[in-house]
Amino acid sequence: MKRLIELKKVLEEKINKSSKVFITGHQDPDFDSLASSLGVDTLCKILNKESYIILEEYNIQPNLLRIKNDIETKFNFINSKMINNKIDNNSLLIMIDVNKENLLPIKEAHLFKNIVIIDHHKTDKNTLNADHKYIDLNSSSTSEIITDILDKYNSSLFNKEVANLLLAGIILDTNRFSKNTSSKTIDTVKMLINKGASMDYVNNLFLREFESDKKISNLVFYGTSFKTFQKESFQNKNIAFTLNRENPKTIYRKEEIAIAADKLLKYEVDASFVLGYINNSTISISARSKSDIDVADVMSSLDTIQGGGNKYSAGGRTSNKDLFETEKEIISGIQKYLKK
């Protein structure tokens, strides 16, 4: 709680002293990234400060794009090409749900003299230097952190619409409360419901098309290989590796790869790694764990893959590589990790 109060004071001071605020999540934004960005933008509105949310439409999930289109008259969305015309020496950049420079959707972070990071993922050598970093590995999501900040203001701007999306961010990152969930997470959810958030609304956001469900199921049931790794002489780890082995060049949405990784945790595995192309040259990896395997450490240790996350949920990407070569690199990385 003490750190959260300190973050509130830092945000107020930084936002009030800045000329304008720019808010960015990570590449390929998900519900947590977008919702927490909207939450920070709401804080800027409460403090009466001009603010912009940086969002690239070309790589956004269809359901997030629909939400963005529904609310774009209430928030200032810009793309990375518009930054240079708006930034000045007193502009503030707030990074949400990301701390690594190589995972940002913008290349202009170095232009900002004032940077604040709010995240729940592990730091590593690629973490950007910032004036203030708030990294809470115990939070279920960045949406949980931002909700706790907004709740300290008695403002009508923190309304049902914002609460619904923050609730969606928490539900996504906890896989419907099956992981990363603490009593504090439940208290935050109650807070959002008291603000008008609806579980029915959020469940409707996550309804998927039949063809997408079929694609995910086929990937899981026909592309999964289970491997047993020996951690100690008496303790083995069962890990699932999934990719489209018959048609490896199949293109997936990033969310489909993430859903497949979550789905695999229902089985007798300690961790899952799902790989797939999200365009003709970029491979996306989603990793999940339900044991003492820290998938963030595994992903961040790989030489040719940009990745990171937290102990139970991590991801990464690599370009111009073969799926099977990437799988071998991850297997090798796990073997090295378990020998430590």
C-alpha positions in Angstrom: 0.0 0.0 0.0 2.9 2.4 0.9 4.4 1.9 -2.6 1.0 2.5 -4.2 0.6 5.8 -2.4 4.0 6.8 -3.5 3.1 6.0 -7.1 0.0 8.2 -6.8 2.1 11.1 -5.6 4.7 10.6 -8.3 2.0 10.4 -11.0 0.3 13.6 -9.8 3.6 15.4 -9.6 4.9 14.3 -13.0 1.5 14.8 -14.8 0.9 18.2 -13.3 4.5 19.4 -14.2 4.3 18.2 -17.7 3.1 20.1 -20.8 1.2 17.0 -22.1 1.2 13.2 -21.4 1.8 10.4 -23.9 0.6 6.9 -22.9 1.8 3.7 -24.5 1.3 0.0 -23.9 3.3 -2.8 -25.6 3.3 -4.0 -29.2 0.2 -6.1 -30.2 -1.9 -4.6 -27.3 -4.2 -6.8 -25.3 -7.1 -5.9 -23.0 -4.8 -5.3 -20.0 -2.5 -3.0 -22.0 -5.4 -1.0 -23.6 -7.6 -0.9 -20.4 -4.8 0.3 -18.2 -3.8 2.9 -20.8 -7.4 4.2 -20.7 -7.2 4.2 -16.9 -4.1 6.4 -17.0 -5.7 8.7 -19.5 -8.7 9.0 -17.2 -6.3 10.1 -14.4 -4.9 12.7 -16.8 -8.5 14.0 -17.3 -9.1 14.1 -13.6 -5.9 16.2 -13.3 -7.0 18.3 -16.2 -3.9 17.5 -18.3 -3.8 17.1 -22.1 -3.0 13.4 -22.9 -2.7 11.0 -25.9 -2.9 7.2 -26.1 -0.4 5.8 -28.7 -2.1 2.9 -30.6 -1.2 1.4 -33.9 -4.3 0.1 -35.6 -2.5 -2.2 -38.1 -1.7 -4.8 -35.4 -4.7 -4.5 -33.0 -7.0 -7.4 -32.3 -10.5 -7.1 -33.9 -12.4 -7.0 -30.6 -10.0 -4.3 -29.3 -10.4 -2.3 -32.5 -14.2 -2.4 -32.1 -13.8 -1.0 -28.6 -11.4 1.7 -29.8 -13.8 2.7 -32.5 -16.7 2.9 -29.9 -14.8 5.2 -27.6 -12.4 7.2 -29.8 -14.5 10.4 -29.5 -13.8 10.4 -25.7 -10.1 9.7 -25.9 -7.2 11.1 -27.9 -5.7 8.2 -29.9 -2.7 8.8 -32.0 -0.2 6.6 -33.9 3.6 6.7 -33.7 3.9 8.9 -36.8 2.0 11.7 -35.0 4.3 11.9 -32.0 7.1 14.1 -33.4 4.6 16.9 -34.2 3.3 17.0 -30.6 6.2 16.2 -28.3 8.2 19.0 -26.6 10.9 19.1 -23.9 8.4 19.0 -21.1 6.3 16.0 -22.4 5.8 13.0 -20.2 5.8 9.4 -21.4 4.0 6.8 -19.3 4.7 3.2 -20.2 1.9 0.8 -19.3 2.1 -3.0 -19.0 5.6 -2.9 -20.5 9.1 -2.0 -19.3 11.3 -3.1 -22.2 12.3 -0.7 -25.0 12.3 -3.4 -27.6 8.6 -4.3 -26.9 7.3 -0.7 -27.4 5.3 0.1 -30.5 7.3 3.4 -30.8 10.9 4.2 -31.6 10.8 7.7 -30.1 11.1 6.8 -26.4 14.6 8.4 -26.4 13.0 11.8 -27.2 11.3 11.9 -23.9 13.2 13.5 -21.0 10.5 12.4 -18.5 9.4 8.7 -18.4 7.3 6.7 -15.8 6.9 2.9 -16.1 4.0 1.1 -14.5 4.1 -2.7 -15.0 3.8 -6.2 -13.5 6.4 -7.9 -15.6 10.0 -8.7 -14.7 12.8 -6.3 -15.7 15.9 -7.3 -17.6 18.7 -5.8 -19.7 16.2 -4.4 -22.2 14.3 -2.5 -19.5 14.2 1.2 -20.3 15.8 3.7 -18.0 13.0 5.9 -16.4 12.6 8.6 -13.8 10.3 6.3 -11.9 9.6 2.6 -12.2 6.7 0.9 -10.4 7.0 -2.8 -11.0 4.7 -5.0 -9.0 5.2 -8.7 -9.7 2.5 -9.6 -7.3 -0.2 -7.8 -9.1 -2.4 -9.8 -11.4 -2.3 -7.2 -14.1 -1.5 -3.5 -14.7 -5.3 -3.0 -14.7 -5.3 -4.0 -11.1 -2.6 -1.4 -10.3 -4.4 1.4 -12.2 -7.8 0.6 -10.6 -6.3 0.9 -7.2 -4.9 4.4 -8.1 -8.1 5.6 -9.7 -10.1 4.5 -6.7 -8.3 7.1 -4.6 -10.1 9.9 -6.5 -13.8 10.6 -6.1 -14.4 11.4 -9.7 -17.3 10.7 -12.1 -14.7 10.3 -14.8 -13.9 6.9 -13.3 -17.2 5.6 -14.7 -18.8 2.3 -15.7 -17.2 2.3 -19.2 -13.7 2.6 -17.8 -14.5 0.1 -15.0 -15.7 -2.5 -17.5 -12.5 -2.4 -19.6 -10.3 -2.5 -16.5 -12.3 -5.6 -15.3 -11.7 -7.2 -18.7 -7.9 -6.5 -18.3 -7.9 -8.3 -15.0 -9.9 -11.3 -16.2 -7.7 -11.7 -19.3 -4.4 -11.7 -17.3 -5.8 -14.1 -14.7 -7.3 -16.4 -17.3 -10.7 -15.9 -15.5 -9.1 -16.0 -12.0 -7.3 -19.3 -12.6 -3.8 -17.8 -12.1 -2.1 -14.7 -10.6 -5.1 -14.2 -8.4 -4.8 -12.9 -4.8 -7.2 -11.6 -2.2 -6.2 -8.1 -3.3 -7.2 -9.0 -6.9 -10.7 -10.0 -5.7 -11.0 -6.8 -3.7 -10.1 -4.8 -6.8 -12.7 -6.7 -8.8 -15.3 -5.8 -6.1 -14.3 -2.2 -6.4 -14.9 -2.2 -10.2 -18.3 -3.9 -9.8 -19.2 -1.2 -7.3 -18.3 1.3 -10.1 -20.8 -0.4 -12.4 -18.6 -3.0 -14.2 -20.5 -6.1 -15.4 -19.3 -9.6 -15.7 -21.9 -10.2 -18.4 -20.4 -7.3 -20.4 -16.9 -8.6 -20.0 -17.9 -12.2 -20.9 -19.5 -10.9 -24.1 -16.2 -9.1 -25.0 -14.4 -12.5 -24.9 -16.9 -14.4 -27.1 -14.9 -15.9 -30.0 -15.9 -16.9 -33.5 -16.5 -20.5 -34.3 -13.7 -20.6 -36.9 -11.2 -19.1 -34.4 -12.2 -21.7 -31.7 -11.7 -24.5 -34.3 -8.3 -23.1 -35.2 -7.1 -23.0 -31.6 -8.5 -26.5 -30.8 -6.8 -28.0 -33.9 -3.5 -26.3 -32.9 -3.7 -27.7 -29.4 -4.9 -31.3 -30.2 -2.8 -31.9 -33.3 0.3 -29.8 -32.7 1.2 -30.5 -29.1 4.3 -32.5 -28.1 4.9 -33.3 -24.5 8.5 -33.5 -23.2 9.7 -34.5 -19.8 12.7 -32.6 -18.3 14.7 -33.7 -15.3 15.1 -30.9 -12.8 16.5 -33.1 -10.0 17.2 -36.8 -9.7 13.7 -37.3 -8.2 11.7 -34.5 -9.8 10.6 -34.3 -13.4 8.8 -31.5 -15.2 6.3 -32.1 -18.0 6.2 -29.3 -20.6 3.9 -29.0 -23.6 5.3 -27.5 -26.9 2.7 -26.6 -29.5 3.0 -25.5 -33.1 1.3 -26.3 -36.4 3.5 -29.3 -37.4 1.6 -30.1 -40.6 1.2 -26.5 -41.9 3.8 -24.5 -40.0 3.3 -21.4 -42.1 -0.3 -21.0 -40.9 -0.9 -17.4 -39.8 -2.5 -16.9 -36.3 -3.7 -13.9 -34.4 -1.5 -13.3 -31.3 -4.5 -13.8 -29.0 -5.1 -17.3 -30.5 -1.6 -18.3 -29.6 -2.1 -17.0 -26.1 -5.5 -18.8 -25.7 -3.9 -22.1 -26.8 -1.1 -21.7 -24.2 -3.8 -21.0 -21.5 -5.8 -24.0 -22.7 -2.9 -26.4 -22.2 -2.7 -25.7 -18.5 -5.9 -27.7 -18.0 -3.8 -30.8 -18.6 -1.1 -32.5 -16.6 1.7 -30.1 -17.5 3.9 -27.8 -15.6 4.3 -25.3 -18.4 3.2 -24.7 -22.0 4.9 -23.0 -24.9 2.9 -22.2 -28.1 4.5 -20.9 -31.3 2.9 -19.6 -34.5 3.4 -17.1 -37.2 1.5 -13.8 -36.8 2.6 -12.6 -40.3 4.8 -14.0 -43.0 8.1 -13.5 -41.1 7.3 -13.0 -37.4 6.8 -15.9 -34.9 5.0 -15.2 -31.7 5.5 -17.3 -28.6 3.2 -17.5 -25.6 4.4 -19.3 -22.4 2.4 -20.3 -19.4 3.4 -22.0 -16.1 1.5 -23.4 -13.1 4.5 -24.7 -11.2 7.9 -23.4 -10.1 9.1 -23.0 -13.7 9.6 -19.3 -14.2 8.6 -18.8 -17.9 9.7 -15.1 -17.9 13.3 -16.2 -17.0 13.2 -18.8 -19.7 12.0 -16.3 -22.4 14.3 -13.5 -21.4 17.4 -15.8 -21.5 16.9 -16.7 -25.1 19.4 -15.1 -27.5 17.4 -14.6 -30.6 13.9 -14.0 -29.1 12.6 -10.7 -27.7 10.6 -11.7 -24.7 9.7 -11.4 -21.1 6.8 -11.4 -18.7 6.2 -12.8 -15.2 6.7 -16.2 -13.6 3.3 -17.6 -14.8 2.8 -15.8 -18.1 5.3 -14.6 -20.7 5.7 -14.1 -24.4 8.1 -13.2 -27.1 8.7 -12.8 -30.8 11.3 -13.5 -33.4 11.6 -12.8 -37.1 12.8 -14.7 -40.2 13.3 -18.0 -38.3 11.9 -21.4 -38.8 9.2 -22.6 -36.3 11.0 -25.8 -35.6 14.4 -24.0 -35.0 12.6 -21.7 -32.6 11.1 -24.7 -30.7 14.6 -26.2 -30.4 16.0 -23.0 -29.0 13.3 -22.8 -26.4 13.9 -26.5 -25.4 17.6 -25.8 -25.1 16.8 -22.7 -23.0 14.6 -24.7 -20.6 17.3 -27.3 -20.2 19.8 -24.6 -19.2 17.3 -23.0 -16.9 16.6 -26.3 -15.1 20.3 -26.9 -14.6 20.8 -23.6 -12.7 
